[in-house]
Amino acid sequence: LRSPEKTIIELEDEKLRSLISEIFNQSKERFGARKIRTKLLEKNIQVSTRRVSRLMKEMDLVCKQVRLHYWSTTSRKYKYYGNKIKREFTQQEPNLVWVSDITYIRVQNDFYYVCVIIDLFSRRVIAHSVSMNMTEQIVREVFDRAFEFRNRPAGLTFHSVQGAQYSSFLFRTHLRKLGVTMSYSHPGMPLDNAVAESFFACMKREELSHYYYNSLEELEAAVSEYVTFYNESRPHYKLGNKTP
C-alpha cells in the first residue's frame, strides 16, 4: 500500500527538527526549549515553546542544565542541599543573605560566563566576574572578593543554584571554614533564585542584547559599566525606587 502523504504539520516538524538540532549543538547542549525558540524567532520562524519542547523530546535532546540532576557518584539526590531562605528575598540588614548565579554571554563564536553576588538587603551587586571558563575557582574568587570587601561578615547565608561550581566539595568546604551557611535552590525552580535571575534579565535586556562584543575585554567593560549603573543610578522597584 502507498504510504499516506505527510501533512503540512509533519513537514514543518521535519524542518524544525533540523533547525532545533543545529541550534542545540551550536549552544554546546546548553539551550533548552525557551532559548531555542528565541533563536528561531531571530530567524523569523514563529513557533511555540511547547512545540520546540515536544520536538526536543522526540529527538532526545536534553540540555546540560537538566542533566545536572544526574551528575556525581551518588546519583545526586541533593540530600544536603537545603533551601534555607525559601524565597524570603526581603532582608532587614545587610550581609544576612547573599545570592549568586552564573549566566553566559556569546562573544563571536565563544561563550563567556558572568558570575555575580548580590546582597538581598539592598539588591546591590557586591562582586562580579567575567570568565572564559565556568569553574568552582571562579565562583570562589568572586565570593572571596565580596567577603573581604564586606569585612568578612558573621552570620552570613549564601544562596545559589545547585550548579556543579557551587555544590562542589571544595567550595562547600571553603564556605564552611568561613562560617558561612549554604542554601541552594531546588532543581528546576528558577524562582528560588529570582533576584539573581532578575538582575541577569535586566542586564541582558538593557545592555548586553543591544551590542555585539568582539573580545573578552569588551564584554568585561560592558558588564562593569552596567553593574555600576545598576548599583548607583538605576531605581529599583523593590527598594521604593531607590538605587541599591
N, C-alpha and C positions, 0 to 999 in steps of 0.2 A: 504493500500500500504506500501511496505517496504521503510523505510526512506533511502535516499542515504547515502553511506558511506562517512565519513568525509575525507576531503582532508588532505594531509600532512601538509599544512599550518595551517589548523584548529586544527590539533592535536598538532602542535608545539605551537600554540597560547594558547591552554589549559595548557600546561606545563609552558609556560611563565607567564600566569596569576597567577599561584600558586606561582612561584618564586618571581614575582613582588610584590604580596601582602605580602609575607613573609618579603622581604627587606623593604618595605614601613612601615610595622608595627614595625619592629626592629628599624627603624630610628625614631620611635615615630612620624610618619607622617611628618618628616622634609624633606625627599628626594623627589625631582621631577624626571622627566624622565631622565635627563642627569646623575644625580648621581646614579640612579637605574641602568642605562645602565653600568656605571662604575663598579658597584658591580657585575653585571652579567658578564662583561668581566673578572673580577677577578676570576670568576668560569669557565673561558674558554667558555663562552656562547656568541657567536657572534650574535649581534642584533643591529639594528639601533635605534637611539634616537626617530625617528618618530614612529617606531613600538611600542616602550615602551610607548610613549605618547598616541598612539591610544588605547592600551590595558588599560592604566590607566583611560582614559575617559570612556571606556566601563564598567569599574568596579567602576566608580565614585570615584576614588582616587584623592583627591586634597591636595597637600602639604600645610603645615601651612603658608609658605611664600606667597602663592597665596591667602589664606583665610584672610590674614591680611587686605586686602582691605575692608572686611565687618565688621571688629571689630569696636565697640564703639556704644554709644547710639544715635549717629546722622547719622548712616549708613556710616560714614567715607567718605565724599566726598572730603576731602583734600582741602577745600577752603582756609585754612590759611597756607598750606604747600607749599610755593612757592620755586622754584629753582632759587636762586639768582646768582649762579656762572655760570650756563648754560654751563658746560664743559670747562670753561676757567681755565685750570689747570696750566697755566704759570703765576706766580705772580712775581712782581718786587722787593718785600720786604718781610722780614719775618713777621709773625704774622698778615698777612692780611686775609688769609683764611686757616683754618684748616679743615681737613676731617677726618671722623671716620666711623668705621664699626665694626661688630662683626662676627666672624666665629666660628665654632665648631670643636672640635678635639675629637676623640674617645680614651679613655683610658680604656682598657679591655671592660667591659660591660657598661660603663658610657660615657656620653658626657660632655666635659668641653668647656668653652667659652673663646675666646681670643678677647679682645677689644683693639683697637689701635687708637691713634690720630696722624695724620701726618700733618706737615706744608707744604703747597704746594710750597712755595718758594724754599726750599732745599730738599723736599721729605723726611725729617728726621722724624723718629718716636720719638715724644717727650714724649709720655707716653703710657703705655700699662698695661694690667692686665689679669690674668688668673683666672677664677672663676668657681665654680660648678653650679652657677645659672646665668641666663641671665636676670638681673633686671635693673630697672631705677637707683637704688642706685649705682650699679657697674659703669654704664656709668658716673654718676655724680662724683663719686670718681676719676675716671681716668681723667675727664675733669678738676676737681679742682686741681689735681696734676700738670697737664700741665699748667694750668692758673697761678698757683703760681710760677712754675719753670720759666715761661717766664715773670715774674713780672707783671702780670695782665694787658696784653696789651689792649690798647684802639683801637676802630675801627675794632674789630675782627669779621669775619663772620665764623660761624661754620656750616659745611655742613655734612649731614649724610643721610642714608636711612630713610625710613618712618616707621621703626620698632617701636613697642609699647614702647620700652625703651627710644628712642629718642623723640618720639612725645607725651609722657605723659605730662599731665598738670603740674606735679611737675617739670619735667626737663625744660620744656619751660619757666615756671615761674622763675626758678633759673637762666637761661641764660639771661632772660630779666632784672632781677635785677642787673646782672653784666654788662649790656650794650652790650651784645653780640647779633649780628644779626644772626638769624637762617635761614638755607637753607636746602631744602630737595630734594632728588632725586625723580623723577616721579616713580610711581609704575610700576614694571616690566621693568625698564630701568637701568640695571647694569652699562651701560656706563656713566651714570650720576655721578657715584662714582668710576670711573675707577681707580684712583690712589690707593685707599684703596683696591679695588678688586685685583689690580696688586700686591700689597705687599703681600696679603694673598696667591696668586697663587705662588709667588716666595718662600715664607716661606714653603709652603707645598711641592713644587717641590724640593727645595734644602735642606730641613731639615726634616720636620715632616713626610713625606711619606716614609722615609728610616728607621724609627725606630719604635719600639713598646714601649710604656710607661706604667709603672706599677702603677704609682701614680700621684697625682696632683703635688707633689713636683718635680718629674722627668720632667713633662711637663713644669712647670714653669721655671726650669733651662734651658731647651732646648729653650724655647721661648726667655728668657732673653739673652742667648748666641747669638741667631740668630739676635735679634734686635741690639745688639752691633756690630755684624759682618756687618749687613746691613747698619748701620749708619756710621761706621768707616772704613770698609775695602772693601765693595762691590762697584765697579764702576757702576755708573748709566748712562744709555744711554742718558736720557733726560737732564742730567747735563753735557753733554760733556765728559762723562766717569769719572767725578769726583765723590767722595763719598758724600753722604748727609752731 
